[in-house]
Amino acid sequence: MEMKYKLTYMKGVYGRAEVARLIFAVAQVEYEEHLIDFRNDWAALKPEMPFGKIPVLHVNGKPLSESGAINRYLATLHGLRGVTDWENAQCEMYVGALIDATAKFPWHERDSEVKAQIEVKLWKEITGPNFDKVEQRLASEGREFLVGLKLSYADLHWMQAVFWIEKHFPEKLQLYPALCGLRDRVVEMKGIKEYVEKRPNCPF
């Protein structure tokens, strides 16, 4: 049975939908993208979403909510999880570490002074330490990918994180040569390279 996918998210950001887009890109799977104007469209659309949140992936007309569930589902379908249960757990570990590192960032703070103060605190307390630990593990293990011997959705998460650092905190990029190497390898993969080159320039 042919699978038909429709991904609903807001315009103008990569956000919680970007890893799903990257999975589609590397798997070279077609999907319909439904981008909404959050300010004008969300109030009317929200009651139609399973948990009143986006992204939502419709698979043959059936909705799946929560970005983590969407990413794991697509990664399972398209061979982007681990080979063993242990490797699957490691994928979860790396993704969880990244979510912890970035979840409290003041994405929508308009006061630049307040935003800068929060960012400094987060980099010191959790963001920097988590990035440092992943950098050290990747460098010490000497592998091409975070988990096992092949690409996983954990690599896609961290590739996107390195792009985020490059855009917003370029002075920190030198601290993470192994993660930069991971990004450089992943972004050259067929499907991902073409997608990244043509995707819009979004703030986060």
Backbone as CSV, one residue per row, in Angstrom:
resi,resn,N_x,N_y,N_z,CA_x,CA_y,CA_z,C_x,C_y,C_z
1,MET,0.833,-1.199,0.000,0.000,0.000,0.000,0.867,1.248,0.000
2,GLU,0.609,2.151,-0.922,1.368,3.393,-0.991,0.992,4.305,0.173
3,MET,2.022,4.866,0.816,1.805,5.755,1.944,1.735,7.196,1.451
4,LYS,0.724,7.914,1.914,0.603,9.332,1.593,0.774,10.137,2.872
5,TYR,1.731,11.065,2.823,2.072,11.837,4.008,1.714,13.313,3.818
6,LYS,1.225,13.907,4.889,0.968,15.349,4.925,1.486,15.876,6.258
7,LEU,2.419,16.813,6.205,3.047,17.353,7.399,2.569,18.783,7.628
8,THR,1.935,19.020,8.761,1.402,20.342,9.097,2.281,21.011,10.139
9,TYR,2.709,22.228,9.833,3.514,23.008,10.768,3.364,24.478,10.427
10,MET,4.051,25.341,11.191,3.935,26.779,10.964,4.972,27.269,9.961
11,LYS,4.637,28.348,9.293,5.552,28.967,8.338,6.714,29.654,9.057
12,GLY,7.840,29.712,8.364,8.922,30.586,8.790,9.895,30.047,9.812
13,VAL,9.739,28.787,10.229,10.691,28.193,11.177,10.962,26.744,10.780
14,TYR,12.154,26.250,11.190,12.434,24.820,11.058,11.733,24.069,12.192
15,GLY,12.058,24.488,13.418,11.363,24.023,14.605,11.286,22.509,14.748
16,ARG,10.159,22.069,15.279,9.966,20.663,15.608,9.600,19.794,14.401
17,ALA,9.461,20.408,13.249,9.135,19.630,12.044,10.355,19.304,11.203
18,GLU,11.507,19.907,11.527,12.633,19.809,10.600,13.247,18.426,10.518
19,VAL,13.302,17.698,11.616,13.877,16.350,11.542,12.997,15.451,10.672
20,ALA,11.684,15.598,10.763,10.801,14.829,9.878,11.089,15.165,8.420
21,ARG,11.290,16.446,8.132,11.618,16.846,6.752,12.932,16.227,6.309
22,LEU,13.911,16.194,7.199,15.208,15.608,6.866,15.107,14.109,6.639
23,ILE,14.261,13.448,7.424,14.039,12.011,7.197,13.426,11.782,5.826
24,PHE,12.413,12.555,5.489,11.825,12.438,4.158,12.880,12.687,3.084
25,ALA,13.761,13.661,3.330,14.772,14.018,2.330,15.750,12.871,2.094
26,VAL,16.312,12.316,3.170,17.314,11.269,2.993,16.670,9.980,2.494
27,ALA,15.409,9.737,2.853,14.698,8.554,2.360,14.143,8.772,0.953
28,GLN,14.205,10.020,0.499,13.694,10.409,-0.822,12.233,9.984,-0.989
29,VAL,11.454,10.390,0.021,10.024,10.086,0.061,9.250,11.390,-0.131
30,GLU,8.279,11.363,-0.998,7.466,12.553,-1.245,6.426,12.736,-0.141
31,TYR,6.122,13.989,0.158,5.092,14.301,1.135,4.507,15.671,0.814
32,GLU,3.327,15.904,1.323,2.691,17.211,1.181,3.000,18.040,2.419
33,GLU,3.432,19.260,2.203,3.708,20.128,3.338,2.604,21.175,3.464
34,HIS,1.995,21.211,4.639,0.905,22.154,4.927,1.435,23.176,5.928
35,LEU,1.862,24.327,5.434,2.425,25.375,6.274,1.354,26.407,6.581
36,ILE,1.185,26.713,7.857,0.133,27.629,8.257,0.720,28.946,8.759
37,ASP,-0.059,29.985,8.623,0.246,31.272,9.239,-0.239,31.179,10.685
38,PHE,0.692,31.059,11.613,0.315,30.760,12.991,-0.606,31.826,13.573
39,ARG,-0.301,33.075,13.311,-1.090,34.158,13.899,-2.513,34.173,13.366
40,ASN,-2.675,33.912,12.081,-3.995,34.042,11.457,-4.774,32.738,11.368
41,ASP,-4.071,31.615,11.298,-4.746,30.348,11.003,-4.875,29.401,12.188
42,TRP,-4.016,29.566,13.207,-3.912,28.532,14.228,-5.173,28.384,15.068
43,ALA,-5.819,29.468,15.425,-7.000,29.373,16.291,-8.082,28.493,15.673
44,ALA,-8.280,28.608,14.361,-9.296,27.805,13.685,-8.843,26.357,13.507
45,LEU,-7.541,26.159,13.332,-7.021,24.820,13.060,-6.791,23.995,14.328
46,LYS,-6.496,24.652,15.421,-6.111,23.968,16.662,-7.091,22.881,17.094
47,PRO,-8.406,23.103,17.065,-9.325,22.039,17.507,-9.273,20.777,16.657
48,GLU,-8.741,20.880,15.432,-8.664,19.724,14.550,-7.435,18.856,14.823
49,MET,-6.474,19.386,15.592,-5.247,18.656,15.878,-5.462,17.721,17.076
50,PRO,-4.902,16.521,17.061,-5.180,15.535,18.098,-4.970,16.040,19.527
51,PHE,-3.890,16.793,19.765,-3.622,17.310,21.105,-3.489,18.833,21.093
52,GLY,-4.057,19.458,20.066,-4.022,20.909,19.986,-2.634,21.476,19.783
53,LYS,-1.744,20.693,19.136,-0.372,21.140,18.906,0.071,20.732,17.503
54,ILE,1.125,21.386,17.053,1.793,20.990,15.817,3.280,20.808,16.115
55,PRO,3.973,19.989,15.318,3.564,19.410,14.046,2.592,18.235,14.195
56,VAL,1.890,17.996,13.099,1.051,16.806,12.967,1.356,16.174,11.613
57,LEU,1.548,14.881,11.622,1.765,14.130,10.387,0.524,13.311,10.101
58,HIS,-0.070,13.532,8.937,-1.182,12.686,8.493,-0.621,11.576,7.602
59,VAL,-0.922,10.349,7.962,-0.476,9.185,7.199,-1.715,8.504,6.640
60,ASN,-1.863,8.591,5.328,-3.086,8.085,4.679,-4.338,8.623,5.366
61,GLY,-4.271,9.894,5.720,-5.417,10.580,6.308,-5.532,10.480,7.813
62,LYS,-4.702,9.648,8.456,-4.765,9.486,9.904,-3.720,10.371,10.570
63,PRO,-4.111,11.154,11.602,-3.171,12.096,12.210,-2.281,11.471,13.286
64,LEU,-1.033,11.893,13.288,-0.088,11.518,14.339,0.517,12.802,14.886
65,SER,0.369,13.018,16.182,0.870,14.221,16.826,2.134,13.913,17.623
66,GLU,2.780,14.981,18.117,4.008,14.938,18.920,5.220,14.646,18.025
67,SER,6.140,15.595,18.004,7.286,15.490,17.092,8.137,14.258,17.372
68,GLY,8.301,13.887,18.650,9.092,12.699,18.954,8.482,11.440,18.369
69,ALA,7.165,11.308,18.491,6.477,10.138,17.930,6.580,10.135,16.411
70,ILE,6.425,11.303,15.805,6.525,11.418,14.348,7.911,11.000,13.884
71,ASN,8.943,11.531,14.536,10.313,11.238,14.104,10.665,9.764,14.284
72,ARG,10.262,9.183,15.407,10.558,7.757,15.629,9.802,6.878,14.641
73,TYR,8.567,7.239,14.348,7.773,6.473,13.388,8.426,6.501,12.011
74,LEU,8.767,7.706,11.543,9.377,7.828,10.213,10.761,7.180,10.184
75,ALA,11.520,7.338,11.265,12.844,6.723,11.311,12.740,5.197,11.262
76,THR,11.745,4.642,11.928,11.541,3.193,11.901,11.184,2.722,10.497
77,LEU,10.285,3.439,9.845,9.866,3.054,8.496,11.008,3.112,7.495
78,HIS,11.914,4.060,7.682,12.910,4.330,6.649,14.332,3.985,7.076
79,GLY,14.463,3.098,8.061,15.766,2.546,8.400,16.725,3.513,9.060
80,LEU,16.193,4.441,9.838,17.043,5.453,10.459,17.049,5.341,11.983
81,ARG,16.809,4.134,12.481,16.978,3.850,13.897,18.163,2.900,14.054
82,GLY,18.390,2.418,15.278,19.503,1.518,15.507,19.232,0.120,14.989
83,VAL,20.275,-0.684,15.002,20.165,-2.077,14.569,19.698,-2.959,15.718
84,THR,20.049,-2.586,16.945,19.687,-3.360,18.137,18.870,-2.488,19.085
85,ASP,18.287,-3.116,20.092,17.560,-2.361,21.109,18.483,-1.376,21.822
86,TRP,19.726,-1.786,22.066,20.692,-0.906,22.723,20.971,0.326,21.868
87,GLU,21.134,0.124,20.581,21.362,1.266,19.696,20.140,2.176,19.649
88,ASN,18.949,1.591,19.669,17.738,2.419,19.706,17.698,3.262,20.977
89,ALA,18.113,2.666,22.092,18.157,3.414,23.347,19.182,4.543,23.278
90,GLN,20.301,4.291,22.607,21.309,5.334,22.453,20.794,6.482,21.582
91,CYS,20.051,6.154,20.543,19.427,7.213,19.735,18.559,8.094,20.621
92,GLU,17.744,7.458,21.465,16.880,8.201,22.378,17.708,9.061,23.334
93,MET,18.810,8.512,23.807,19.684,9.245,24.728,20.208,10.527,24.084
94,TYR,20.722,10.419,22.870,21.292,11.591,22.204,20.220,12.634,21.872
95,VAL,19.072,12.178,21.428,17.986,13.118,21.130,17.509,13.782,22.415
96,GLY,17.369,13.010,23.478,16.951,13.571,24.748,17.933,14.595,25.287
97,ALA,19.225,14.324,25.135,20.249,15.267,25.589,20.145,16.593,24.838
98,LEU,19.842,16.525,23.551,19.699,17.748,22.768,18.440,18.514,23.168
99,ILE,17.356,17.811,23.369,16.118,18.467,23.801,16.333,19.157,25.146
100,ASP,16.986,18.476,26.071,17.284,19.086,27.370,18.139,20.343,27.204
101,ALA,19.072,20.287,26.266,20.015,21.394,26.075,19.371,22.637,25.480
102,THR,18.282,22.470,24.767,17.720,23.595,24.012,16.286,23.961,24.379
103,ALA,15.623,23.146,25.196,14.190,23.321,25.423,13.836,24.650,26.058
104,LYS,14.707,25.188,26.898,14.375,26.404,27.631,14.901,27.675,26.970
105,PHE,15.406,27.550,25.748,15.918,28.744,25.086,14.785,29.732,24.806
106,PRO,15.069,31.024,24.973,14.039,32.068,24.806,13.802,32.393,23.338
107,TRP,13.245,31.426,22.624,13.105,31.553,21.178,12.338,32.809,20.766
108,HIS,11.351,33.184,21.550,10.476,34.287,21.137,10.638,35.536,22.004
109,GLU,11.687,35.594,22.816,11.949,36.764,23.646,12.358,37.956,22.774
110,ARG,11.661,39.067,22.917,11.931,40.237,22.084,12.900,41.219,22.720
111,ASP,13.053,41.158,24.035,13.999,42.026,24.728,15.395,41.419,24.583
112,SER,16.242,42.038,23.805,17.544,41.457,23.482,18.428,41.304,24.718
113,GLU,18.311,42.205,25.673,19.123,42.113,26.880,18.687,40.933,27.744
114,VAL,17.388,40.787,27.902,16.861,39.658,28.668,17.219,38.348,27.975
115,LYS,17.056,38.315,26.665,17.369,37.104,25.903,18.828,36.709,26.082
116,ALA,19.727,37.695,25.996,21.152,37.415,26.131,21.483,36.875,27.519
117,GLN,20.857,37.422,28.547,21.098,36.960,29.911,20.655,35.504,30.091
118,ILE,19.499,35.179,29.539,18.999,33.805,29.646,19.921,32.846,28.898
119,GLU,20.354,33.251,27.707,21.224,32.391,26.904,22.544,32.112,27.603
120,VAL,23.138,33.132,28.210,24.402,32.941,28.924,24.217,31.924,30.053
121,LYS,23.134,32.050,30.784,22.851,31.146,31.898,22.659,29.710,31.397
122,LEU,21.897,29.554,30.311,21.635,28.219,29.787,22.895,27.568,29.232
123,TRP,23.729,28.343,28.530,24.966,27.778,27.994,25.871,27.290,29.116
124,LYS,25.857,27.997,30.229,26.706,27.617,31.349,26.165,26.389,32.073
125,GLU,24.843,26.319,32.251,24.260,25.315,33.126,23.896,24.005,32.431
126,ILE,23.421,24.061,31.172,22.970,22.811,30.536,23.343,22.701,29.063
127,THR,23.212,23.788,28.318,23.465,23.678,26.876,24.920,23.338,26.598
128,GLY,25.821,24.135,27.138,27.243,23.870,26.950,27.666,22.507,27.469
129,PRO,27.320,22.161,28.723,27.698,20.834,29.236,27.177,19.671,28.384
130,ASN,25.933,19.767,27.900,25.405,18.674,27.076,26.113,18.591,25.735
131,PHE,26.337,19.740,25.107,27.080,19.736,23.841,28.497,19.216,24.073
132,ASP,29.127,19.626,25.168,30.486,19.160,25.459,30.536,17.642,25.593
133,LYS,29.577,17.077,26.301,29.568,15.620,26.524,29.375,14.851,25.226
134,VAL,28.470,15.333,24.377,28.259,14.650,23.099,29.486,14.800,22.214
135,GLU,30.079,15.983,22.207,31.319,16.201,21.457,32.405,15.232,21.914
136,GLN,32.582,15.099,23.214,33.628,14.223,23.755,33.374,12.764,23.404
137,ARG,32.132,12.323,23.488,31.813,10.926,23.160,32.077,10.643,21.686
138,LEU,31.632,11.560,20.826,31.809,11.352,19.390,33.295,11.338,19.033
139,ALA,34.060,12.256,19.616,35.489,12.337,19.316,36.236,11.112,19.846
140,SER,35.908,10.676,21.051,36.655,9.571,21.659,36.350,8.231,21.008
141,GLU,35.129,8.067,20.508,34.748,6.789,19.908,35.167,6.697,18.451
142,GLY,35.463,7.829,17.824,36.034,7.836,16.482,35.131,7.278,15.400
143,ARG,33.813,7.399,15.594,32.878,6.870,14.602,32.394,7.973,13.674
144,GLU,31.857,7.553,12.534,31.299,8.526,11.598,29.945,9.033,12.062
145,PHE,29.222,8.194,12.826,27.880,8.543,13.271,27.779,8.381,14.783
146,LEU,26.758,8.978,15.367,26.604,8.937,16.816,26.334,7.528,17.334
147,VAL,25.563,6.758,16.574,25.134,5.435,17.029,25.446,4.398,15.954
148,GLY,26.205,3.387,16.320,26.465,2.306,15.376,27.267,2.733,14.166
149,LEU,26.993,2.069,13.057,27.799,2.259,11.847,27.033,2.924,10.709
150,LYS,25.831,3.442,11.008,25.057,4.056,9.939,24.292,5.269,10.455
151,LEU,23.771,6.031,9.522,23.001,7.228,9.847,21.750,6.870,10.651
152,SER,21.462,7.679,11.662,20.214,7.556,12.409,19.571,8.927,12.548
153,TYR,18.351,8.914,13.027,17.668,10.197,13.211,18.329,11.033,14.307
154,ALA,19.113,10.409,15.188,19.879,11.171,16.170,20.899,12.056,15.477
155,ASP,21.533,11.546,14.434,22.488,12.354,13.660,21.794,13.550,13.016
156,LEU,20.580,13.359,12.546,19.846,14.452,11.919,19.526,15.551,12.931
157,HIS,19.150,15.147,14.134,18.914,16.125,15.204,20.162,16.951,15.466
158,TRP,21.292,16.280,15.614,22.507,16.991,15.983,23.100,17.765,14.822
159,MET,22.916,17.297,13.601,23.325,18.097,12.453,22.600,19.433,12.458
160,GLN,21.290,19.382,12.681,20.503,20.602,12.711,20.926,21.500,13.868
161,ALA,21.318,20.904,14.994,21.786,21.685,16.137,23.067,22.438,15.816
162,VAL,23.963,21.809,15.065,25.206,22.481,14.689,24.914,23.653,13.747
163,PHE,23.973,23.483,12.845,23.562,24.606,12.006,23.016,25.755,12.855
164,TRP,22.279,25.406,13.906,21.727,26.422,14.814,22.846,27.190,15.518
165,ILE,23.863,26.470,16.009,24.998,27.135,16.643,25.698,28.049,15.646
166,GLU,25.915,27.553,14.444,26.609,28.331,13.429,25.888,29.646,13.145
167,LYS,24.574,29.611,13.183,23.790,30.810,12.870,23.729,31.783,14.032
168,HIS,23.552,31.270,15.250,23.271,32.137,16.392,24.432,32.299,17.369
169,PHE,25.343,31.327,17.402,26.467,31.392,18.343,27.753,30.972,17.630
170,PRO,28.120,31.643,16.544,29.257,31.187,15.725,30.572,31.122,16.485
171,GLU,30.701,31.930,17.545,31.940,31.929,18.320,32.142,30.606,19.060
172,LYS,31.089,29.828,19.231,31.172,28.555,19.941,31.464,27.374,19.021
173,LEU,31.401,27.601,17.722,31.528,26.500,16.779,32.875,25.797,16.899
174,GLN,33.919,26.567,17.208,35.262,25.994,17.314,35.392,24.986,18.452
175,LEU,34.436,25.017,19.380,34.483,24.097,20.511,34.039,22.683,20.145
176,TYR,33.452,22.537,18.954,32.813,21.262,18.619,33.267,20.727,17.261
177,PRO,34.561,20.446,17.111,35.049,19.957,15.807,34.467,18.611,15.400
178,ALA,34.265,17.712,16.372,33.707,16.404,16.014,32.262,16.532,15.557
179,LEU,31.478,17.360,16.231,30.085,17.580,15.819,30.027,18.311,14.476
180,CYS,30.953,19.227,14.240,31.007,19.885,12.931,31.327,18.868,11.843
181,GLY,32.222,17.936,12.157,32.527,16.880,11.196,31.322,16.023,10.907
182,LEU,30.552,15.704,11.950,29.315,14.948,11.757,28.371,15.704,10.833
183,ARG,28.181,16.980,11.112,27.317,17.792,10.251,27.792,17.751,8.803
184,ASP,29.093,17.918,8.602,29.631,17.968,7.240,29.437,16.646,6.505
185,ARG,29.547,15.539,7.215,29.330,14.244,6.572,27.855,14.036,6.227
186,VAL,26.991,14.354,7.174,25.564,14.095,6.976,24.993,14.994,5.892
187,VAL,25.406,16.244,5.869,24.806,17.190,4.925,25.185,16.865,3.479
188,GLU,26.219,16.063,3.296,26.629,15.687,1.942,25.903,14.438,1.445
189,MET,25.087,13.824,2.284,24.410,12.594,1.884,23.303,12.889,0.880
190,LYS,23.104,11.958,-0.028,22.107,12.130,-1.087,20.731,12.372,-0.480
191,GLY,20.050,13.334,-1.014,18.738,13.717,-0.506,18.841,14.859,0.485
192,ILE,19.710,14.715,1.479,19.887,15.782,2.460,20.579,16.981,1.821
193,LYS,21.612,16.728,1.055,22.349,17.818,0.405,21.416,18.678,-0.435
194,GLU,20.606,18.035,-1.242,19.697,18.777,-2.127,18.644,19.531,-1.316
195,TYR,18.150,18.905,-0.268,17.120,19.557,0.549,17.679,20.786,1.266
196,VAL,18.840,20.635,1.908,19.413,21.738,2.678,19.755,22.912,1.772
197,GLU,20.208,22.617,0.566,20.584,23.697,-0.354,19.380,24.541,-0.769
198,LYS,18.196,23.942,-0.822,17.040,24.671,-1.322,16.065,25.110,-0.225
199,ARG,16.254,24.655,1.003,15.291,25.008,2.052,15.391,26.492,2.375
200,PRO,14.321,27.092,2.863,14.349,28.514,3.200,15.256,28.790,4.384
201,ASN,15.709,30.002,4.502,16.572,30.425,5.601,15.691,30.858,6.768
202,CYS,15.554,29.998,7.760,14.696,30.284,8.906,15.546,30.559,10.145
203,PRO,15.005,31.299,11.120,15.802,31.655,12.299,16.126,30.493,13.218
204,PHE,15.214,29.529,13.334,15.451,28.376,14.200,14.508,27.258,13.819
